[in-house]
């Protein structure tokens, strides 16, 4: 018999894949031996793998320098991620192993894991065994930090397995501590992609981690993050070999996400008539101003809203990464997030007016994202605005002001980004034909008042632009020429407006300018101040409405290429300001 290795009392030996189990010659002495036939089998296995017999085995059996497999005091730390409220957050994985001389392997998992994570205790031994790691006799204590936050999902599987391997002394602990491990394990040791990998990789880069190990599909997206070394693996064995320096994997090359394209919706030139509405769309897109369109059924409100995305500025690289990361967390809510060309345009969300409060602003048991968050950096179109539930509409006030929405539940508190451009549409009355040149309105004054009162004053005060749409005539529909500005002309004006902002070194959209910036770029003095004072007195404009008019005036000047805001720009901004959408329409037909 040949003495292969000795270990202290009450210990266990890790047996790699393809290595036959050795028989102890004394349980008390803990001596482990291999007979000649076993050695020959090891040599034949290693030769088939074209490896040196004992070099490859030593890499799996030998603990890392400065650490013993049998150490029951030291805690090994790894890094993983889990989904929380539709977003991915980093999780610290802490593992401690305590050996024993009898019994099996007991895995103790703490840190508020959900049912999916608790099932991981059954998957880990099988997956680790396929990777060549057989759990020794003893107890594995696993803690997921922070302990006060619930953990959910299978994204932590790979992090758990690799941290266990580190606790058993099989891989380099120092490299593991600066590595984010992502992926779900199957029973055969394969690594499956999970939602939220890109979002977690961004958080890892911000936290100072330098390496990501993930399955191929997730790794391809993580390579969009600059400053991260991304390792693509197919199996748990690949990750173990990489961290154990048995077979290093070349990192993926950093690249940028796909270049965004124009909105797939048709051209704005397809909309016949509605010249004033097209001008309002240009103002809304250039300055980020909330827009309300009032008109009878069939006037083209929905068609114009869907064309608005073509006028918005192209996505910058940080914006693309932000949208892609959020879409990766919730692929069901972003069908375009998968495939070779994910999310090449700003999101456009058009929820039905029967959408609940939780569906619009977010909520549910897990505090998931709602439509206001799913339209982040894009357009949120609310058709039939008065038909939405009152509490859902009132909840829009916070994200319209701050660009964020806070969802609080008993066990979780999540803040979702919600910087969207609100575009709403409504009829002038319940029947929709108030002021129509060819249809009679059947609504009384009381019905019209109740219809209007469904939109509260504070919400209406936050709508910078209100425009009326008249029904298109037959001449407009049958004409071959485009009435109003063409799309190419509007795009040139959008470019000019962005150039004016860059000249002022202005980072925020005009709709988000504060009082200091407004005093600098829209000063209230001279003819400008007199016009604004008269309009404020005659229309009883609130302080918010006055500032809103000044912001719209700044956008009007930008679209015209004027560095100085003039009275004519303010006068045009006042035309889009009204407190009563029904006053835009003519008197009902007798």
C-alpha positions as CSV (number, residue, x, y, z in Angstrom):
1,X,0.0,0.0,0.0
2,X,1.2,3.5,-0.8
3,X,0.6,6.4,1.6
4,X,-1.0,9.2,-0.5
5,X,-1.7,11.8,2.1
6,X,-2.3,12.3,5.8
7,X,-4.7,14.6,7.5
8,X,-5.4,15.4,11.2
9,X,-8.0,13.7,13.2
10,X,-11.7,14.3,12.6
11,X,-11.1,15.3,9.0
12,X,-12.2,14.4,5.5
13,X,-10.5,14.4,2.1
14,X,-12.0,15.9,-1.0
15,X,-11.9,13.4,-3.9
16,X,-11.9,15.0,-7.4
17,X,-13.7,13.7,-10.4
18,X,-12.4,10.5,-12.0
19,X,-10.4,9.7,-8.7
20,X,-11.6,6.4,-7.0
21,X,-12.4,6.6,-3.4
22,X,-9.5,5.6,-1.2
23,X,-10.0,3.4,1.9
24,X,-8.7,4.6,5.2
25,X,-6.4,2.3,7.0
26,X,-7.3,3.7,10.4
27,X,-10.2,5.9,11.2
28,X,-8.5,7.4,14.3
29,X,-5.2,8.0,12.6
30,X,-7.0,9.5,9.5
31,X,-4.4,7.9,7.1
32,X,-5.7,7.7,3.6
33,X,-4.0,5.3,1.1
34,X,-4.3,4.3,-2.5
35,X,-3.5,0.8,-3.8
36,X,-1.4,0.2,-7.0
37,X,-4.5,-0.5,-9.1
38,X,-6.0,2.9,-8.0
39,X,-2.8,4.7,-9.0
40,X,-2.7,3.0,-12.4
41,X,-6.4,4.0,-12.9
42,X,-5.5,7.6,-12.0
43,X,-2.6,7.6,-14.4
44,X,-4.7,6.2,-17.3
45,X,-7.4,8.8,-16.6
46,X,-4.8,11.6,-16.6
47,X,-3.2,10.3,-19.7
48,X,-6.5,10.4,-21.5
49,X,-6.9,14.0,-20.5
50,X,-3.3,14.7,-21.7
51,X,-2.3,15.9,-18.2
52,X,0.5,15.1,-15.9
53,X,-1.0,12.5,-13.4
54,X,-0.2,14.1,-10.1
55,X,-0.1,17.8,-11.3
56,X,-3.8,18.0,-12.2
57,X,-4.8,16.0,-9.0
58,X,-2.7,18.2,-6.8
59,X,-4.4,21.3,-8.1
60,X,-7.7,19.8,-6.9
61,X,-6.5,18.2,-3.7
62,X,-4.0,20.8,-2.4
63,X,-5.4,23.7,-0.4
64,X,-4.4,27.2,-1.3
65,X,-1.3,28.6,0.4
66,X,-1.8,29.8,3.9
67,X,-5.1,27.9,4.4
68,X,-6.1,24.4,5.5
69,X,-9.1,22.5,4.3
70,X,-9.8,21.6,7.9
71,X,-9.9,25.1,9.2
72,X,-13.2,25.5,11.0
73,X,-12.7,29.1,12.0
74,X,-11.9,31.1,8.9
75,X,-14.9,32.4,6.9
76,X,-14.6,32.6,3.1
77,X,-16.4,35.3,1.3
78,X,-17.7,35.4,-2.3
79,X,-20.0,37.7,-4.3
80,X,-23.3,37.0,-5.9
81,X,-26.6,38.8,-6.7
82,X,-30.3,38.3,-6.4
83,X,-33.4,40.0,-7.8
84,X,-35.3,42.3,-5.5
85,X,-38.3,44.3,-6.6
86,X,-37.5,43.8,-10.3
87,X,-33.9,45.0,-9.8
88,X,-30.7,43.0,-9.1
89,X,-28.7,43.7,-5.9
90,X,-25.3,42.4,-4.7
91,X,-25.2,39.7,-2.0
92,X,-22.2,38.7,0.0
93,X,-21.9,34.9,0.4
94,X,-20.1,33.8,3.6
95,X,-19.1,30.1,4.0
96,X,-17.5,28.3,6.9
97,X,-16.8,24.6,6.9
98,X,-16.6,22.4,10.1
99,X,-15.3,18.9,9.6
100,X,-16.6,15.7,11.3
101,X,-15.6,12.1,11.6
102,X,-19.0,10.5,10.9
103,X,-22.4,11.3,9.3
104,X,-23.0,13.1,6.1
105,X,-22.7,16.7,4.8
106,X,-25.1,19.2,6.3
107,X,-25.7,22.5,4.6
108,X,-27.1,25.3,6.8
109,X,-28.3,28.3,4.8
110,X,-29.2,31.6,6.6
111,X,-29.9,35.2,5.5
112,X,-33.7,35.1,4.6
113,X,-33.5,32.8,1.6
114,X,-36.7,32.2,-0.4
115,X,-38.0,28.7,-1.3
116,X,-35.9,28.7,-4.6
117,X,-32.7,29.4,-2.7
118,X,-33.6,26.8,0.0
119,X,-33.9,24.2,-2.8
120,X,-30.3,25.1,-3.8
121,X,-29.1,22.9,-0.9
122,X,-30.3,19.9,-2.8
123,X,-28.8,21.0,-6.1
124,X,-25.4,22.0,-4.9
125,X,-24.0,18.5,-4.0
126,X,-25.0,17.1,-7.4
127,X,-23.6,20.1,-9.3
128,X,-20.4,20.2,-7.3
129,X,-19.9,16.4,-7.8
130,X,-20.1,16.9,-11.6
131,X,-17.5,19.6,-11.2
132,X,-15.1,17.2,-9.4
133,X,-15.9,18.4,-5.9
134,X,-17.3,15.9,-3.4
135,X,-18.5,17.5,-0.2
136,X,-16.7,16.0,2.8
137,X,-18.3,14.9,6.0
138,X,-19.2,17.9,8.2
139,X,-21.2,21.1,8.3
140,X,-21.3,23.9,5.8
141,X,-22.5,27.2,7.3
142,X,-23.7,29.6,4.5
143,X,-24.8,33.1,5.3
144,X,-26.2,35.6,2.7
145,X,-25.5,39.2,3.7
146,X,-27.1,41.6,4.5
147,X,-29.1,39.3,6.6
148,X,-32.1,41.7,7.0
149,X,-32.9,41.7,3.3
150,X,-34.9,38.8,1.7
151,X,-33.0,36.9,-1.0
152,X,-34.7,35.4,-4.0
153,X,-34.0,33.6,-7.3
154,X,-31.4,31.1,-8.7
155,X,-28.9,33.8,-9.6
156,X,-26.8,32.9,-6.5
157,X,-26.2,29.2,-7.4
158,X,-22.8,29.7,-8.9
159,X,-21.6,32.1,-6.2
160,X,-22.6,29.5,-3.5
161,X,-20.8,26.7,-5.3
162,X,-17.6,28.6,-5.8
163,X,-17.5,30.0,-2.3
164,X,-18.0,26.5,-1.0
165,X,-15.0,25.4,-3.1
166,X,-13.0,28.3,-1.6
167,X,-14.0,27.2,1.9
168,X,-12.7,23.7,1.1
169,X,-9.4,25.2,-0.1
170,X,-9.8,24.2,-3.8
171,X,-9.5,27.7,-5.4
172,X,-7.8,31.0,-4.8
173,X,-9.7,32.9,-2.2
174,X,-8.2,36.3,-2.9
175,X,-9.4,36.2,-6.5
176,X,-12.8,34.9,-5.4
177,X,-13.3,37.9,-3.1
178,X,-13.0,40.4,-6.0
179,X,-15.2,38.3,-8.4
180,X,-18.9,38.4,-9.0
181,X,-20.3,35.0,-9.8
182,X,-23.6,34.8,-11.7
183,X,-25.7,31.8,-12.9
184,X,-28.1,29.0,-12.0
185,X,-26.7,25.5,-11.7
186,X,-28.4,22.4,-13.1
187,X,-27.8,18.9,-11.8
188,X,-25.3,18.1,-14.5
189,X,-23.0,21.0,-13.4
190,X,-24.1,23.3,-16.3
191,X,-24.5,27.0,-15.7
192,X,-27.7,28.6,-16.9
193,X,-28.3,32.3,-17.5
194,X,-30.6,34.2,-15.2
195,X,-32.3,37.5,-15.3
196,X,-30.5,40.5,-13.8
197,X,-26.9,39.7,-14.7
198,X,-26.2,43.0,-16.5
199,X,-27.7,45.0,-13.7
200,X,-25.6,43.1,-11.2
201,X,-22.5,43.6,-13.2
202,X,-23.0,47.4,-13.2
203,X,-23.4,47.3,-9.4
204,X,-20.3,45.1,-9.1
205,X,-18.2,47.6,-11.1
206,X,-19.5,50.5,-8.9
207,X,-18.6,48.4,-5.8
208,X,-15.0,47.9,-7.0
209,X,-15.1,44.3,-8.1
210,X,-12.8,43.5,-11.0
211,X,-14.1,40.2,-12.4
212,X,-17.3,38.6,-13.4
213,X,-17.8,34.8,-14.0
214,X,-21.1,34.1,-15.8
215,X,-22.7,31.8,-18.4
216,X,-22.1,32.7,-22.1
217,X,-25.4,34.7,-22.7
218,X,-25.0,36.7,-19.5
219,X,-21.3,37.2,-20.0
220,X,-21.8,38.7,-23.5
221,X,-23.9,41.5,-22.0
222,X,-21.6,42.0,-19.0
223,X,-18.8,42.7,-21.5
224,X,-20.6,46.0,-22.2
225,X,-19.4,47.2,-18.8
226,X,-16.0,48.9,-19.0
227,X,-13.4,48.0,-16.3
228,X,-14.6,44.5,-15.7
229,X,-12.8,41.3,-16.7
230,X,-15.6,39.0,-17.9
231,X,-15.1,35.2,-17.9
232,X,-17.6,33.1,-19.9
233,X,-18.2,29.5,-18.6
234,X,-20.4,26.7,-19.6
235,X,-20.1,24.5,-16.6
236,X,-19.2,24.7,-12.9
237,X,-16.0,22.8,-13.8
238,X,-14.9,25.6,-16.1
239,X,-15.2,28.1,-13.3
240,X,-13.4,25.9,-10.8
241,X,-10.5,25.3,-13.3
242,X,-10.2,29.0,-13.9
243,X,-10.1,30.0,-10.3
244,X,-7.8,27.1,-9.4
245,X,-5.3,28.1,-12.2
246,X,-5.7,24.6,-13.8
247,X,-7.1,26.1,-17.1
248,X,-7.3,29.9,-17.3
249,X,-10.1,31.3,-19.5
250,X,-9.4,34.3,-21.7
251,X,-11.6,37.2,-20.7
252,X,-14.2,38.5,-23.2
253,X,-13.3,41.7,-25.1
254,X,-15.0,44.8,-24.0
255,X,-17.5,46.2,-26.5
256,X,-20.3,48.7,-26.7
257,X,-24.0,47.6,-26.8
258,X,-25.8,47.8,-30.2
259,X,-26.1,51.2,-31.8
260,X,-29.7,52.5,-31.3
261,X,-31.9,53.1,-34.3
262,X,-34.9,55.3,-34.9
263,X,-38.3,54.3,-33.5
264,X,-39.8,51.5,-35.6
265,X,-43.0,53.4,-35.8
266,X,-43.9,55.1,-39.1
267,X,-42.8,58.6,-40.1
268,X,-44.5,61.7,-38.7
269,X,-45.2,62.8,-42.3
270,X,-47.9,60.1,-42.4
271,X,-50.0,62.2,-40.1
272,X,-52.2,64.4,-42.3
273,X,-53.1,67.8,-41.0
274,X,-52.6,68.7,-37.2
275,X,-49.8,71.3,-37.9
276,X,-50.3,72.8,-34.4
277,X,-50.1,69.4,-32.7
278,X,-46.9,68.6,-34.6
279,X,-45.4,71.9,-33.2
280,X,-46.4,70.8,-29.8
281,X,-44.8,67.5,-30.2
282,X,-41.5,69.2,-31.2
283,X,-41.7,71.4,-28.0
284,X,-42.4,68.3,-25.9
285,X,-39.5,66.3,-27.4
286,X,-37.0,69.1,-27.3
287,X,-37.6,70.2,-23.7
288,X,-39.1,67.1,-22.1
289,X,-42.4,68.8,-21.4
290,X,-45.5,66.8,-20.4
291,X,-48.1,67.1,-23.1
292,X,-51.9,66.7,-23.1
293,X,-53.8,66.4,-26.4
294,X,-57.5,67.2,-26.4
295,X,-59.7,66.2,-29.4
296,X,-62.6,64.1,-30.7
297,X,-62.3,60.4,-31.4
298,X,-60.3,59.7,-34.6
299,X,-58.5,63.0,-34.6
300,X,-55.1,61.3,-34.5
301,X,-54.1,61.7,-30.8
302,X,-52.7,58.1,-30.4
303,X,-51.0,58.2,-33.8
304,X,-49.2,61.4,-32.9
305,X,-48.1,60.1,-29.5
306,X,-46.6,57.0,-31.1
307,X,-44.6,59.2,-33.6
308,X,-43.2,61.3,-30.8
309,X,-40.4,58.8,-30.1
310,X,-38.9,59.6,-33.5
311,X,-38.3,63.2,-32.3
312,X,-36.6,62.3,-29.1
313,X,-32.8,62.6,-28.9
314,X,-30.8,59.3,-29.5
315,X,-29.9,57.2,-26.5
316,X,-26.5,57.9,-25.1
317,X,-24.2,55.1,-24.0
318,X,-25.1,55.4,-20.3
319,X,-28.8,55.6,-21.1
320,X,-28.5,52.4,-23.3
321,X,-26.7,50.5,-20.5
322,X,-29.3,51.7,-18.0
323,X,-32.2,50.5,-20.2
324,X,-30.6,47.2,-21.1
325,X,-29.8,46.5,-17.5
326,X,-33.3,47.1,-16.4
327,X,-34.7,45.1,-19.2
328,X,-32.4,42.2,-18.3
329,X,-34.0,42.2,-14.9
330,X,-37.6,41.9,-16.2
331,X,-37.4,40.2,-19.7
332,X,-41.2,39.5,-19.6
333,X,-41.9,43.2,-19.5
334,X,-39.3,44.0,-22.2
335,X,-39.9,41.5,-25.1
336,X,-37.3,43.4,-27.1
337,X,-34.6,42.8,-24.4
338,X,-33.6,39.4,-25.9
339,X,-32.1,38.5,-29.2
340,X,-29.1,39.9,-31.1
341,X,-30.3,43.5,-31.2
342,X,-32.0,44.3,-27.8
343,X,-33.6,47.7,-27.1
344,X,-32.5,50.0,-29.9
345,X,-35.0,52.8,-29.2
346,X,-36.5,54.5,-26.2
347,X,-39.3,52.6,-24.5
348,X,-42.9,53.5,-25.3
349,X,-45.5,52.3,-22.9
350,X,-49.3,52.7,-23.4
351,X,-51.2,51.1,-20.5
352,X,-54.9,50.6,-20.8
353,X,-57.1,52.9,-18.8
354,X,-58.3,50.0,-16.6
355,X,-54.7,49.5,-15.3
356,X,-54.6,49.4,-11.5
357,X,-52.6,51.6,-9.2
358,X,-50.0,48.9,-8.7
359,X,-49.8,48.2,-12.4
360,X,-49.2,51.9,-13.2
361,X,-46.8,53.0,-10.5
362,X,-45.6,49.6,-9.2
363,X,-46.2,47.5,-6.1
364,X,-47.4,44.0,-5.4
365,X,-45.9,41.6,-2.8
366,X,-42.4,42.0,-4.2
367,X,-42.6,45.8,-4.9
368,X,-42.1,45.3,-8.6
369,X,-41.8,48.0,-11.2
370,X,-44.9,49.6,-12.8
371,X,-45.5,51.3,-16.1
372,X,-43.9,54.5,-14.9
373,X,-40.7,52.7,-14.3
374,X,-40.9,50.6,-17.4
375,X,-41.1,53.8,-19.4
376,X,-38.0,55.2,-17.8
377,X,-36.0,57.3,-20.3
378,X,-38.9,57.0,-22.8
379,X,-42.6,57.9,-23.3
380,X,-45.5,57.0,-21.1
381,X,-48.7,57.5,-23.1
382,X,-52.0,57.6,-21.2
383,X,-54.9,57.5,-23.6
384,X,-58.4,58.4,-22.2
385,X,-56.7,60.1,-19.3
386,X,-59.9,60.9,-17.3
387,X,-60.9,57.2,-17.4
388,X,-57.9,56.1,-15.3
389,X,-58.4,55.5,-11.6
390,X,-58.0,58.7,-9.5
391,X,-55.5,57.2,-7.1
392,X,-53.4,55.9,-10.0
393,X,-53.3,59.4,-11.6
394,X,-52.5,61.1,-8.3
395,X,-49.5,58.8,-7.8
396,X,-48.0,60.2,-11.0
397,X,-47.2,63.5,-9.3
398,X,-44.2,62.2,-7.4
399,X,-42.3,60.7,-10.3
400,X,-43.1,63.6,-12.6
401,X,-41.3,65.9,-10.1
402,X,-38.5,63.7,-8.9
403,X,-38.0,61.1,-11.6
404,X,-38.2,58.3,-9.1
405,X,-40.9,56.3,-7.4
406,X,-40.7,54.7,-4.0
407,X,-42.5,51.4,-3.4
408,X,-42.8,50.4,0.3
409,X,-44.0,47.0,1.5
410,X,-43.9,45.3,4.9
411,X,-40.6,43.5,4.1
412,X,-39.1,45.6,1.3
413,X,-38.6,49.2,0.3
414,X,-37.5,49.7,-3.3
415,X,-36.9,53.0,-5.2
416,X,-37.4,52.6,-9.0
417,X,-36.2,55.2,-11.5
418,X,-39.0,56.8,-13.4
419,X,-37.7,59.6,-15.6
420,X,-40.4,59.5,-18.3
421,X,-42.0,61.9,-20.7
422,X,-45.8,61.9,-20.0
423,X,-48.0,62.3,-23.1
424,X,-51.8,62.1,-22.4
425,X,-54.9,62.3,-24.5
426,X,-58.5,62.9,-23.7
427,X,-61.8,63.8,-25.3
428,X,-63.3,67.3,-24.7
429,X,-66.4,65.7,-23.1
430,X,-67.7,62.2,-22.3
431,X,-69.2,61.7,-25.7
432,X,-66.2,63.2,-27.4
433,X,-67.9,65.5,-29.8
434,X,-68.0,68.9,-28.0
435,X,-67.1,71.5,-30.5
436,X,-67.1,69.1,-33.4
437,X,-68.0,70.8,-36.7
438,X,-70.1,68.0,-38.0
439,X,-71.3,66.0,-34.9
440,X,-73.7,67.0,-32.2
441,X,-72.5,66.8,-28.5
442,X,-75.0,65.0,-26.3
443,X,-73.4,66.0,-23.0
444,X,-74.8,68.5,-20.5
445,X,-72.7,71.0,-18.6
446,X,-72.8,68.9,-15.4
447,X,-71.5,65.8,-17.2
448,X,-68.7,67.9,-18.8
449,X,-67.8,69.3,-15.4
450,X,-67.7,65.9,-13.7
451,X,-65.6,64.5,-16.6
452,X,-63.1,67.3,-16.2
453,X,-63.0,67.0,-12.5
454,X,-61.6,63.4,-12.8
455,X,-58.2,65.2,-13.4
456,X,-57.1,67.0,-10.3
457,X,-55.8,70.5,-10.3
458,X,-52.3,69.6,-9.0
459,X,-51.9,67.0,-11.8
460,X,-53.2,69.3,-14.5
461,X,-50.9,72.0,-13.2
462,X,-47.9,69.8,-14.0
463,X,-48.9,69.5,-17.7
464,X,-46.7,72.1,-19.5
465,X,-48.4,71.8,-22.9
466,X,-52.1,71.5,-23.7
467,X,-53.1,71.4,-27.4
468,X,-56.4,70.9,-29.2
469,X,-56.8,68.6,-32.2
470,X,-59.5,69.3,-34.7
471,X,-60.9,66.5,-36.8
472,X,-59.0,66.2,-40.1
473,X,-60.9,67.2,-43.2
474,X,-61.3,65.0,-46.3
475,X,-58.9,67.4,-48.2
476,X,-56.2,66.7,-45.6
477,X,-56.6,63.0,-45.8
478,X,-56.7,62.8,-49.6
479,X,-54.0,65.4,-50.1
480,X,-50.5,64.4,-51.4
481,X,-48.7,67.2,-49.6
482,X,-47.8,67.2,-45.9
483,X,-49.4,70.0,-43.9
484,X,-47.3,71.6,-41.2
485,X,-43.6,70.9,-40.6
486,X,-42.1,67.8,-42.1
487,X,-40.3,65.3,-40.0
488,X,-36.9,66.1,-41.5
489,X,-37.4,69.8,-40.6
490,X,-38.5,68.9,-37.0
491,X,-35.4,66.7,-36.6
492,X,-33.1,69.6,-37.7
493,X,-34.8,71.8,-35.1
494,X,-34.3,69.1,-32.5
495,X,-30.6,69.1,-33.3
496,X,-30.4,72.9,-33.1
497,X,-32.1,72.9,-29.7
498,X,-29.6,70.3,-28.4
499,X,-26.8,72.5,-29.7
500,X,-28.2,75.5,-27.9
501,X,-28.2,73.5,-24.7
502,X,-24.6,72.4,-25.1
503,X,-23.6,76.0,-25.7
504,X,-25.1,76.9,-22.3
505,X,-23.3,73.8,-20.8
506,X,-26.8,72.6,-19.7
507,X,-27.0,69.0,-18.7
508,X,-30.7,68.8,-17.7
509,X,-33.7,69.1,-20.0
510,X,-35.5,72.4,-20.0
511,X,-38.5,70.9,-18.2
512,X,-36.2,70.2,-15.2
513,X,-34.6,73.6,-14.9
514,X,-34.5,75.1,-11.4
515,X,-35.1,78.6,-10.3
516,X,-31.4,79.6,-10.6
517,X,-31.1,78.4,-14.2
518,X,-34.4,80.1,-15.1
519,X,-33.3,83.4,-13.7
520,X,-30.1,83.1,-15.8
521,X,-31.6,82.0,-19.1
522,X,-35.2,83.3,-18.9
523,X,-34.9,86.6,-16.9
524,X,-38.2,88.2,-15.9
525,X,-37.6,91.8,-16.7
526,X,-38.6,94.3,-19.4
527,X,-41.3,93.3,-21.9
528,X,-40.9,89.7,-20.9
529,X,-41.7,90.4,-17.2
530,X,-44.7,92.6,-18.1
531,X,-46.2,90.0,-20.3
532,X,-45.7,87.3,-17.8
533,X,-47.2,89.4,-14.9
534,X,-50.3,90.3,-16.9
535,X,-50.9,86.6,-17.9
536,X,-50.4,85.4,-14.4
537,X,-53.0,87.9,-13.0
538,X,-55.5,87.3,-15.8
539,X,-55.3,83.5,-15.6
540,X,-54.5,83.1,-11.9
541,X,-51.4,81.1,-12.7
542,X,-49.8,79.3,-9.8
543,X,-46.1,79.6,-9.0
544,X,-45.5,76.2,-10.6
545,X,-47.4,77.2,-13.7
546,X,-45.4,80.4,-14.0
547,X,-42.1,78.5,-13.9
548,X,-43.5,76.0,-16.4
549,X,-44.3,78.8,-18.8
550,X,-40.7,80.1,-18.5
551,X,-39.3,76.6,-19.2
552,X,-41.5,76.2,-22.3
553,X,-40.4,79.7,-23.5
554,X,-36.8,78.6,-23.2
555,X,-37.5,75.6,-25.4
556,X,-39.3,77.8,-28.0
557,X,-36.2,80.0,-28.2
558,X,-33.9,76.9,-28.5
559,X,-35.9,75.6,-31.4
560,X,-35.5,78.9,-33.2
561,X,-31.8,79.1,-32.4
562,X,-32.1,82.2,-30.2
563,X,-29.7,82.5,-27.2
564,X,-31.9,85.2,-25.6
565,X,-35.5,84.4,-24.6
566,X,-37.9,87.1,-26.0
567,X,-41.5,88.2,-25.4
568,X,-42.6,86.4,-28.6
569,X,-41.3,83.1,-27.2
570,X,-43.1,83.7,-24.0
571,X,-46.3,84.5,-25.8
572,X,-46.2,81.3,-27.7
573,X,-45.6,79.4,-24.5
574,X,-48.7,81.0,-22.9
575,X,-50.8,79.7,-25.8
576,X,-50.1,76.2,-24.7
577,X,-51.1,76.9,-21.1
578,X,-54.7,76.5,-20.0
579,X,-56.4,75.4,-16.8
580,X,-59.5,73.9,-18.5
581,X,-59.1,71.5,-21.4
582,X,-62.8,71.8,-22.2
583,X,-62.4,75.6,-22.8
584,X,-60.3,74.8,-25.8
585,X,-63.3,73.6,-27.7
586,X,-66.0,75.7,-29.2
587,X,-69.5,76.1,-27.9
588,X,-71.6,73.0,-28.3
589,X,-73.8,72.9,-31.4
590,X,-77.4,73.7,-30.7
